[in-house]
Amino acid sequence: MTARASRLLLAVGTAVAMYALAWAHATSWAPEPYGVTATARFPWTVAFAGLLLLAAYGVGLPDLPRARRSAFFGAALSVIAALGGISMAQLVLGQPLLPRSVMFGAGLWFVLFATWCSGLLIDARHKSTGRDRVVIVGDWADAATLSHELEHDAERPARIVDVLTPAEAAATPSGEQPLRELVRTADADIVVLDRAAQLDRTIVEQVAALHESGVRVRTLSLFYEEWLGKLPMSELERVSLMFDIGEVHRVRYGRFKRVVDVGLALLGMVALAIVLPVVVVGNAIANRGPLFYRQERVGKNGRLITILKFRTMRSDENASPDWTVEGDPRVTRFGHVLRRSHLDELPQVLNILRGDLSTVGPRPEQPRYVAELSDKLPFYPLRHLVRPGLTGWAQVKYPYGANESDALEKLQYEFFYLRHQRLTLDLRIVLRTLRAVLRGGGR
């Protein structure tokens, strides 16, 4: 099923259905039978079918929706628009133009049929790959890394179908345009340019023509943001000062977020009061030692804070500076339960009330690791311009970090959060965190 075929199916099906409804009214539903094409109603029947198809085209049916739900709502909107158009004509002319049974019957049928046509195309796309088809103009190493990441935790599905270096993509003196030809033969719908490709005039000219034909164009940095929800490491230093940060540059956002944090922390205090007796008993049985664990972390503006958790390791191991790894042998049996359920983090609602933490933000790191990473990455302290969080975008996007390489990977997601910090993203992170907790995801 192609987009053209689905549009043709919708047009033919609409014409047939409108004629069938008009015929049924003319021969069976009307008090007196009449010839379906012999009255002034027939041109208006054709006009109503045309209005339905025109409105459907305007909302992108049947080829633009990516999900049946959006197709359904688009079809419903098309019917409302077509009914509005006929009603307006009836009001101006002062007479009924179409029987109500035909109009509303056609409207109900159109919603179902247009949704079905869109569904056929959606299924066909998913069977073919279900992904955007991407051509990269850049370095092969960057393309390999990007391909690996798209296969794992992409925000939007995509597949790299081919790669050209800037030299290979550039137009030749004889007028050949390799990039345009490749995009056409590979049936790609996105072209991604690295920095070197953006500087080549002949590549930009080819991309401009592709853009006019409907192919989407992105820089490598923008593609990472939209399809992976992160900023590439190669771009972090270059863009570190080139975006606004919600807590820094939008005062209302910062204040409202703090009000929400306090409200959620008060609810968390109720949960903490309920869970506390259970943890006390569990500690006495399988996690003997202090109830709480305190650790110094780096907070907003580089200020040192002390975060509070339920202790999950043997009490003689908690001072260890080593990275915590998955399946860490230092974790006790009951501590493993606390970690898997994320209940060990619950005492941090006290940190939120004190203002050390926010509900959402970059996770605070230990001073030792902050010093090491700041020496290697001059832009690393930018993450400390905002209040650190109980959960964050990096936590919902990347597995539990166990070394410096993981910390660098998470930094790419944290910069994405800083760049897009807003209440809608905060809510999205909270919902994903709840989903992970309910699924039992943990360390």
N, C-alpha and C positions, 0 to 999 in steps of 0.2 A: 504494500500500500504506500503510494507516494502522496505528497501534499496535493498535487494536481488531481490525482484520482479521487482523493477524499472530497475535494471541492466539487468535482463533477458529480460524485455520488450524492452529495448533499443537494445540489441543484436539481438533479433528475428526481430524486426522492421527494423533494418539496413540491415540484411541479405535479408529479403523479398523485401525491396525497391531496393537494389542493383541488385537483380535478375530481378525485374520488369523493371528497367531501361535498363539493358543489353538485356532483351528480346525485349523491345520496339525498341531498336536500331537495333537488329538483324533482326527483322521482318518488321519494318516500316521505320526507319530513314535512314538506310544504302542504298546506291545506288543499291546494290545487296543484297538480303536477304541471311542470312547464319544461320547455327545452333548455338544457343547461347552457347552450351557447347562443340561445335566441333572445336573451334579455340583456339589459344594461348591466346586470350583475356580473356577467362573465369578465368584462374588462377589469372590473374592480377586484375580481378573484385573482386575475393575473397580476394586478398591481400589488395586492397584499402579499402574494408569493414573492414578488420582486422586493418589496420592503423587508420581508423577513431575510432574504438572502443578502441584501445590501447592509442591513444592520449586523448580520452575522459576519460579513466581511470586515465591517468596521471594528468589531470587537476581537477579530482574529480567528474566527471559527472557519474551518475545523482544524487548521494546521498549526496555530500558535500555542494553544494550551499544552502544558507539560503534565497536567493531571486532570482526571475526570471531574473533580470537584470544580476546578476553574472553568472547564468546558460547560458544565451544567449551569453555573451562574452566568456565563457569557450567553448561553442560549436563552436563558430566562430574560436577560436584559434585552436581547434582540427581539423577543416576542413583545415585551413591554413597549419598545420603541415602535415596532410595526403597528401594534394596536393603537398607540398614541397617534400615529400618522393617519390611520384610517378614521379614527374618531374625530380628529381635527377636520378632515375632509368632509365628514358627515355633518359636523357643526357648521362649516362654511356653506355647504350646499343645502342644508336644512332638510335632509331626507336620509333614511337608512340606505346604505350602499351594499352591505353584506349582511346576511343572517347571522345572528349571534352564535348560533350553533356551529356555523362554519368557521367563524373567527376564533372562538375559544377552543373548538375541537382542533383546528389547525395549530393554535398556539401550544396546546398540550402535546400534540404529536411532535411538533418541531423541537421542543425542549428535549424530548426523549431521543429523537432521531439524530439531532445535531450532536448530542452528547455521545451517542453510539458511534457516529462517524469519527468524532475526535478520538474516541477510545481506540478505534481500529488503528488510527495513525500513531497514537501513543504506543500501542502494543508493538506495532511494526518497528518503531524506532528503538524500543527496548530490545527487540529480538536482533536487530542489526548490530547494535552495541549499547544503545541507551545512553550514549555519551557524546559530548561535543568532540569533533574531530579537529585536531590541532596540528598546525605546522609551525615549527620553531625555526627562527632565523637567529642563529647564535652558536655558542660553543657546544660541542657534543657532550662534554662533561656535565654542563648545566642541564642539558636535555635529559641525560641519563638520570640525574638526581631528581629532576622534576617528574619524570616518568615513574620512578619508584614511589614518590610521594603520592602521586595521583592514584596509584593502585591500592593505597592504604586508607588514609582518612581524609579524603577530599570532601569539601563542602558541596561541590558541584561535580558530577561525573564528567570525565573527559579522558581522551586517549590521544597520545601523540602519534600521528600517522607518518610523519617524516620530519627530517631535520636538514636544513641547509646552513652552511657557514655563510657569513656575509659576502665572502668572495664568490661563493657558488650562486648566491641569490642575485647578485648585481647584474644589471642589464649589460649585454655585450655591445661592442662598437657596431656590430652588424644589425642591432636592433632586437635581438632575442631577449625575451623576458622570462627567465627561468622560474622565478617565484610565482608569477601568475599562471604559468603552465602547470607547475606542480600542484598548486592549490586547486586548479580545475580538475586535473586527472585524479587527485587524491580525494576529491569531493570534500575538502576541508571547509569548516565554517568559522575557524578562528586562526589568525596569524599572530604569533608572539615574537616581538623584536627585542633583542638585547641592546645594550647601549651602543655597541659598535655598528649594528645594523641601522639604528636610528640616525646615524651620522652620514650614511651613504645616500646621496640624492637619488640615485637610480632605484634603490630599494624603496625609498619613500614614495616615489612616483608610481611604482607598481602597486604598493600597498594602498595608495589613494584610489587607484582604479578598482582594486578589489573591494575597498570600503564602499564605493559607490554601487557595487553590484550586490551588496548585502553581507559580505564577509566581515566579521567583527575583527578589530585590531586592538591588541593590548601590548603594553610594554611588559617586560618580564616581571617587574615589580607589581604592576596592577594585576597581572594574571595570578601571581601568588596570593594577593589579597583576596580576589574574588573567588578563586577556585579552591584555595587551600586554607584561607583564613589566617595567613601569616605574612610576614615580610621576609624576603630572602636575606640571608646573612650578608651577602655581598652589597646589599643596598642599605643596611641599617645605619652606618655612619653617614652616608650621603644624605639620607632623608630625616635624620634624627631631630633636626630643628625645623623641619618644613611642614609641620602640621600642628593644629591646635589640640590641646589636651583638655578634656572636659573639666576636671577639677581645678585646672590652672586658669583656663581662659573663659570658662562659663560659670560665673558665680552661682547662678540659680541652680544649675545642675548639682554643684557641690553641696549646697545647702539642703536641697531636697533629698539627695542621696543620703546625707547624714541623718535626716529625719527618718527615712526608711530603715537605715541601719539600726537606729535605736529601737524602732518598733519591732523589727525582727529579733533583735537581741533580747527584748523583754519576753517575747514568745519563747525564745530559746532558753531563757531562765526557767520557765515552767517545765520544759522538757528536761533540763538539767536536774531540777528538783525531783522529777520522777525517776530518772535513770540513776541518780547517785546511790540510793540504797542497793540497787542491783550490782553496781560496780564495786561497792564496798564488800559485798558478800563474795563476788567473783574473785576479788583480790585476795581475800582471806583464804580461798580454796586453792587457787592456781596462779597467783601473781603476787606473792608475799613481798611487802615492802611499802614505800610511800605511795599514797593514793595519787598524788599529782606529780607531774614532771614540768619543770620550768627550764626554759632555754632562751638565751639572749639572741635576738634577731635585729636586723636593720629595718627601721620603719620609714615613715614619710620624712623627707628632707634629710635622710641619713641619721635620724635620731635612733638611738638604741632603745629597744623595747624588750620586755620579757613576756613571752607567750606562755600560755598555760594549757596543758593537755593532761588527760589521764595517762598514767605511766603504762607503757606496753612492753618495755624491755626489763631484763633483770636489773635490779636496782644498782648493781655495781658496774653496769655497762652504759648507763645513761649519759655519763660524762664523755663517752667516746666521741672524738671529732669526725670519725669516718662517715662517709656517705652511707645512708641506709639503703640496703638492696632488697629486692623482692625475695621472700623466703629467708630473710635474715635470721641466723640461728640465735641471735641475742633476744629475739622476741619470744615472750612466754606464751603458754597455751591460751590463757585468757586474754593476753595482749593481742594475740592473733585475731581473736573474736572481735575485740574492740577496733582493730584496724580494718578488718573486713567490713564491719558495719559502719565505720567512720565515727563511732561514738567517742573515740579518743580525742576528736577535735572539738567536742561539744563544750568543754570549759572555756574555749576561746570566745564564747559569747560575752564573757567578762571583759576580755580585751576589746571587743566591739563597743561595749558600753563605755569603757574608759577612753575610747577614741584612738587606741593603738592600731586597731584593724577596722576594715570595712567588710561588709558581707562579700563584695566582689572586688577583686584587684589582683595585682601580681602577688604571688606568695612571698612572704618575707624570708630572706636567706640569712644564714649565719654570718657574722662579721668576717670570719676567716675567708669564706668563699667570695664574699663581696669584694674584699681587698684584692684577692687573686684575679677575679674577673675584671675588676676596674683597671688593673694594671695592663691587662691584655686588650681590653676594649674600652677606649676612652669615652664612648657613648653609653656604657653600661649604667652609670648612675642616673640616667634619665628615668629609669623605672621607679626611682625613689621620689619623683616629683608628686606621686599620688599615694594615698593611703593604701598599704598592702591589704590583701583580702583573705578571708577564710577560704574562699574558692576563687578560681580565675579561669580565663580563657585557655591558658596553657594547661591547666589541670584537666579540663574536659576534652582537650584536643590531643594530649600527648601522654603516653604511659608514665608511670612513676619514675622520676629521675634518680639515677644512681651514680652519676659521675659528672665530671666537668663537661663532657660532650653533650650529655642530656641537658645540662643547664644552658648551654649555648643554643640548643635546639628550642628550648622553651622560651628563650629570650625573643626569638622570632615571632612567637605567638603573643608574647607580652607587648611587643611594639605594635602589633596589629591592634591589640586592645587599647593601648594608649591613643592610637590614631583614630579609633572609632568609638571612643568611650562615650556612651550615652545610656539612658535608662532602658531602651529596648534591648541593647546588647547585654546589659546587666541581667535583665529578666531572662533572656535566652540562656545565659550561663547558669543562672539559678535552676532553671527547669532541666537543663542537661545534667547538672549536678545531682538533682533529685532522682533523675532517671538512672544515673550510675549507681547511686546508693541503693535504690530499690532492686537493681539487678545484681547487687552484691559485688560491684567492682571495687577494688581496693588494693592495698599494698601487701 
